[in-house]
Amino acid sequence: MYSLRGLILNIIADKVAWCKQFGISINEEDWSCDKLPATLVTDMGSEYKSENFEQIAELGVKVINLPSYRPELKGMIDNLRTTTNIEVDYLQVFRLSNQNGEQKIIHRQEQPAHCNEILVAFIWNPVENAKIFVMDNGTYSTMMLAEEY
C-alpha cells in the first residue's frame, strides 16, 4: 500500500519545489501536475491488485503488468543500487526502440557514467522510438517523456 500512496503523492506533488531540490529551475506551467498518467507499468505486487488500485484504472489509466520471473524488467534503477557499487545519479535516461519486434531499452546516467542495455520480448508491440527521463531521489521517482522535459 505504501507504493500506491507514494505513487499518488508523486503525481500531485509540487514539481517546482521538487525540482528545486536538485538545482533545477522550472515554472509551474513547465510541468503540470494536475493529471493522472496515461499508463502505469507495475510489477504485479499485491498493492497493484487491490480494489484501491482498480479504482485508479477505472479513471482511464492503462495498467501494464510486467510478467512474473523477469527481474531484469523491474526496477532498473533499484537494480543499479543493489547490484553494483555505482552511485545512482538523480537523472536517469531510458531510450526505447523496436529491434526486430523486441523492445530495446538503453538505460544511461551521466555522473558517474553508466550504461545498461536489455532486449525484451513482450506480448504487446514494442515502442518504436521514445526517450524517458527519470528523476529519482531514492524515495520517489518521477518519469517524463523527452518532450515534457
C-alpha positions in Angstrom: 0.0 0.0 0.0 2.9 2.4 0.6 4.0 2.2 -3.0 0.5 3.2 -4.1 0.5 6.0 -1.6 3.9 7.2 -2.9 2.6 7.0 -6.5 -0.4 9.2 -5.8 1.7 11.7 -3.8 4.2 11.9 -6.6 1.5 12.6 -9.1 0.1 15.5 -7.2 3.4 16.8 -5.8 4.6 20.4 -6.4 7.0 19.7 -9.2 8.6 23.2 -9.0 9.6 22.6 -5.4 10.7 19.0 -6.1 13.0 20.0 -9.0 14.4 22.9 -6.9 15.8 20.3 -4.5 18.1 19.2 -7.4 19.0 22.7 -8.6 16.6 22.5 -11.5 14.5 25.7 -12.0 11.1 25.2 -13.7 7.9 27.2 -13.8 4.6 25.6 -12.8 3.4 25.6 -16.4 6.5 23.7 -17.5 5.3 20.6 -15.7 1.6 20.3 -15.0 0.8 18.0 -12.1 -2.9 18.0 -12.2 -3.4 15.0 -14.5 -3.1 11.2 -14.0 -0.6 9.3 -16.1 -1.9 7.6 -19.2 -0.1 4.4 -18.4 1.3 2.7 -15.3 3.7 -0.2 -15.5 3.5 -2.4 -12.4 5.4 -5.4 -11.1 2.1 -7.2 -10.1 2.7 -6.5 -6.4 -0.3 -7.0 -4.1 -0.9 -3.2 -3.9 -1.4 -3.1 -7.7 -4.1 -5.8 -7.5 -6.1 -4.1 -4.7 -9.5 -2.6 -5.0 -8.0 0.8 -4.5 -5.7 0.4 -7.5 -8.6 -0.9 -9.6 -10.3 2.4 -8.9 -7.3 4.2 -10.5 -7.7 2.0 -13.6 -11.4 2.9 -13.8 -10.3 6.5 -14.2 -8.9 5.6 -17.6 -5.3 4.9 -16.6 -3.9 1.9 -18.7 -2.2 -0.6 -16.4 0.5 -2.9 -17.8 1.5 -5.7 -15.5 5.0 -7.0 -16.2 5.3 -10.7 -16.4 6.4 -12.9 -13.5 10.0 -14.2 -13.2 11.5 -11.4 -15.3 13.6 -9.4 -12.7 15.5 -7.6 -15.5 12.3 -5.7 -16.4 11.7 -4.5 -12.9 13.4 -1.7 -11.2 16.4 -1.0 -13.4 17.3 1.9 -11.1 16.8 -0.2 -8.0 19.0 -3.0 -9.5 21.7 -0.4 -10.1 21.6 0.5 -6.4 21.6 -3.1 -5.1 23.8 -5.0 -7.6 26.6 -2.5 -8.3 28.9 -0.1 -6.4 27.9 2.7 -8.8 26.4 5.8 -7.2 23.0 6.5 -8.7 22.6 9.9 -10.4 19.4 11.7 -9.7 18.7 11.8 -13.5 18.4 8.6 -15.4 17.7 8.4 -19.2 15.9 5.5 -20.9 15.8 5.1 -24.7 13.2 2.7 -26.1 13.3 1.4 -29.6 12.0 -1.5 -31.6 14.6 -4.1 -32.6 13.2 -6.8 -34.8 9.9 -6.9 -32.9 11.5 -6.8 -29.4 11.8 -3.9 -27.0 15.3 -2.5 -26.7 15.9 -0.4 -23.6 19.1 1.5 -23.1 19.5 2.9 -19.6 22.1 5.6 -19.0 23.2 8.1 -16.4 25.9 10.8 -16.7 27.5 11.0 -13.3 29.1 8.6 -12.7 28.8 7.3 -16.2 26.8 4.1 -16.6 25.0 2.3 -19.5 22.9 -0.9 -19.5 21.1 -2.4 -22.5 18.4 -5.0 -22.4 16.3 -6.6 -25.1 12.8 -7.9 -24.1 10.1 -9.8 -25.9 6.7 -8.6 -24.9 3.2 -9.6 -25.8 2.4 -6.1 -26.9 4.1 -4.2 -29.7 7.4 -2.5 -28.7 7.7 1.3 -28.6 9.2 2.5 -31.8 11.2 5.5 -30.5 10.9 7.1 -27.1 13.2 8.8 -24.6 12.1 8.8 -20.9 13.7 10.9 -18.2 13.5 9.6 -14.6 14.4 11.9 -11.7 15.0 9.7 -8.7 16.0 10.8 -5.2 16.0 7.3 -3.7 12.5 7.7 -2.2 10.4 8.9 -5.1 10.8 8.6 -8.9 9.2 10.9 -11.4 9.1 9.9 -15.0 8.5 12.1 -18.1 8.8 11.8 -21.8 11.5 13.8 -23.5 9.0 16.3 -25.0 7.8 17.1 -21.5 11.3 17.7 -20.1 
